[in-house]
Amino acid sequence: MSREDILTVALRLFAIYLVIGALQLVGQASATDINLPTSSLIAAIVLSIIFPLLIAALLWLLPLHIAAILLPGVNERSTALSTNTVPALEIGCILIGLWLLASSLSDTTYWIATLIAALNNEWGLQVIPMQDLASMAATLVQLALAAWLLLGYGGILKVIRRLRSR
């Protein structure tokens, strides 16, 4: 099995995870008691459900194309996995990045809804407790780390190789 095949399977699993997360979000959103205008609440729910479903559809329908984008040096023919650990590290960084992205999507949706509620009710940001602001910052860091792992993991691989060679 080539590294492209492994990543294709992982992308499709991630698509399934996103669909399940979107379905869970429907249940959570229907149980919310936010003092938002109905049109704003419906728009927020629809956007937060449609976005993961669109990403899931792209991941499910175009996994080989996405794998070619994520893995550097992929040509048209498949390459077999070798005993070299670099392909496994590349795939691991991508999978960890996907996991971080998936786990931060629900937090991001929650914090966006919290900010919308605070701003629509003219409470302002001063009513949001400091621990919630810290959680918002942690979610942003998690999103940034996920983007770094997905798009620029070369530096991480160099650090890992240096640590392993010591």
C-alpha positions as CSV (number, residue, x, y, z in Angstrom):
1,M,0.0,0.0,0.0
2,S,1.4,3.3,-1.0
3,R,1.5,6.5,1.1
4,E,-1.1,8.0,-1.2
5,D,-3.4,5.0,-0.6
6,I,-3.0,5.4,3.2
7,L,-3.7,9.1,3.0
8,T,-6.7,8.5,0.8
9,V,-8.2,6.1,3.4
10,A,-7.5,8.6,6.1
11,L,-9.1,11.4,4.1
12,R,-12.3,9.4,3.6
13,L,-12.3,8.5,7.3
14,F,-12.0,12.2,8.1
15,A,-15.0,12.9,5.8
16,I,-17.1,10.4,7.7
17,Y,-16.0,12.0,10.9
18,L,-17.1,15.4,9.6
19,V,-20.5,14.1,8.6
20,I,-21.0,12.6,12.0
21,G,-19.9,15.9,13.6
22,A,-22.3,17.9,11.5
23,L,-25.1,15.6,12.5
24,Q,-24.2,16.0,16.2
25,L,-24.2,19.7,15.7
26,V,-27.8,19.6,14.4
27,G,-28.8,18.0,17.7
28,Q,-26.7,20.5,19.8
29,A,-28.0,23.5,17.9
30,S,-31.6,22.5,18.3
31,A,-31.2,22.3,22.0
32,T,-29.5,25.7,22.4
33,D,-31.2,28.5,24.3
34,I,-29.5,31.5,22.8
35,N,-31.2,34.9,22.7
36,L,-30.6,35.4,19.0
37,P,-33.1,36.4,16.4
38,T,-34.4,33.3,14.7
39,S,-33.0,34.3,11.3
40,S,-29.5,34.7,12.8
41,L,-29.7,31.4,14.6
42,I,-30.9,29.6,11.5
43,A,-28.2,31.1,9.4
44,A,-25.5,30.2,12.0
45,I,-26.8,26.6,12.2
46,V,-27.0,26.2,8.4
47,L,-23.5,27.6,7.9
48,S,-22.0,25.6,10.6
49,I,-23.5,22.4,9.2
50,I,-23.1,23.1,5.5
51,F,-19.4,23.9,5.8
52,P,-18.4,20.6,7.3
53,L,-20.6,18.7,4.8
54,L,-19.1,20.5,1.8
55,I,-15.6,19.7,3.1
56,A,-16.7,16.1,3.7
57,A,-18.0,15.8,0.1
58,L,-14.7,17.2,-1.3
59,L,-12.7,14.8,0.8
60,W,-14.9,11.8,-0.2
61,L,-15.0,12.6,-3.9
62,L,-11.5,13.9,-4.5
63,P,-9.2,12.0,-2.1
64,L,-6.4,11.2,-4.6
65,H,-6.3,14.8,-5.8
66,I,-6.1,16.1,-2.2
67,A,-3.5,13.5,-1.3
68,A,-1.4,14.7,-4.3
69,I,-1.7,18.3,-2.9
70,L,-0.7,17.3,0.7
71,L,2.1,14.9,-0.2
72,P,5.1,16.6,-1.9
73,G,6.6,14.9,-4.9
74,V,3.6,12.7,-5.8
75,N,3.5,11.8,-9.5
76,E,0.9,10.0,-11.4
77,R,2.1,6.5,-10.5
78,S,1.9,5.1,-7.0
79,T,5.0,4.8,-4.9
80,A,5.4,1.9,-2.5
81,L,6.2,2.5,1.1
82,S,9.8,1.9,1.9
83,T,11.7,1.2,5.1
84,N,12.5,4.9,5.2
85,T,10.5,6.6,7.9
86,V,10.1,9.9,6.1
87,P,6.8,8.9,4.3
88,A,5.4,7.6,7.6
89,L,6.3,10.9,9.3
90,E,4.7,12.9,6.5
91,I,1.5,10.9,6.8
92,G,1.6,11.1,10.6
93,C,2.0,14.9,10.5
94,I,-0.9,15.2,8.0
95,L,-3.1,12.9,10.1
96,I,-2.4,14.7,13.3
97,G,-3.1,18.0,11.5
98,L,-6.5,16.6,10.3
99,W,-7.3,15.4,13.8
100,L,-6.5,18.8,15.3
101,L,-8.6,20.5,12.6
102,A,-11.5,18.2,13.3
103,S,-11.4,18.6,17.0
104,S,-11.1,22.3,16.8
105,L,-14.1,22.8,14.4
106,S,-16.7,22.2,17.0
107,D,-14.9,24.5,19.5
108,T,-14.7,27.2,16.8
109,T,-18.4,26.9,16.1
110,Y,-19.2,27.2,19.8
111,W,-17.0,30.2,20.3
112,I,-18.4,31.9,17.2
113,A,-21.9,31.4,18.5
114,T,-20.9,32.7,21.9
115,L,-19.4,35.8,20.4
116,I,-22.4,36.4,18.2
117,A,-24.7,36.1,21.2
118,A,-22.6,38.5,23.2
119,L,-22.5,41.1,20.4
120,N,-26.2,40.8,19.4
121,N,-27.3,41.2,23.0
122,E,-25.0,44.2,23.4
123,W,-23.3,42.6,26.3
124,G,-19.9,43.1,24.7
125,L,-16.8,41.1,25.3
126,Q,-16.5,42.2,29.0
127,V,-19.2,39.7,30.1
128,I,-17.2,36.7,28.7
129,P,-15.2,35.2,31.6
130,M,-11.4,35.1,31.3
131,Q,-11.3,31.3,31.1
132,D,-13.6,31.4,28.1
133,L,-11.3,34.0,26.4
134,A,-8.4,31.7,27.2
135,S,-10.3,28.8,25.6
136,M,-10.9,30.9,22.5
137,A,-7.2,31.6,22.3
138,A,-6.4,27.9,22.7
139,T,-8.8,27.1,19.9
140,L,-7.1,29.6,17.6
141,V,-3.7,28.1,18.5
142,Q,-5.1,24.6,17.8
143,L,-6.4,25.8,14.4
144,A,-3.0,27.4,13.6
145,L,-1.1,24.3,14.6
146,A,-3.5,22.2,12.4
147,A,-2.8,24.5,9.5
148,W,1.0,24.3,10.1
149,L,0.9,20.5,10.3
150,L,-1.2,20.2,7.1
151,L,0.6,22.8,5.0
152,G,4.1,23.2,6.4
153,Y,5.3,20.1,8.3
154,G,8.8,20.1,6.7
155,G,10.2,22.0,9.7
156,I,8.7,19.5,12.1
157,L,10.2,16.6,10.2
158,K,13.7,18.3,10.4
159,V,13.4,18.7,14.2
160,I,12.3,15.1,14.6
161,R,15.2,13.8,12.4
162,R,17.7,15.9,14.5
163,L,16.3,14.6,17.7
164,R,16.4,11.0,16.4
165,S,20.0,11.3,15.2
166,R,21.3,12.4,18.6
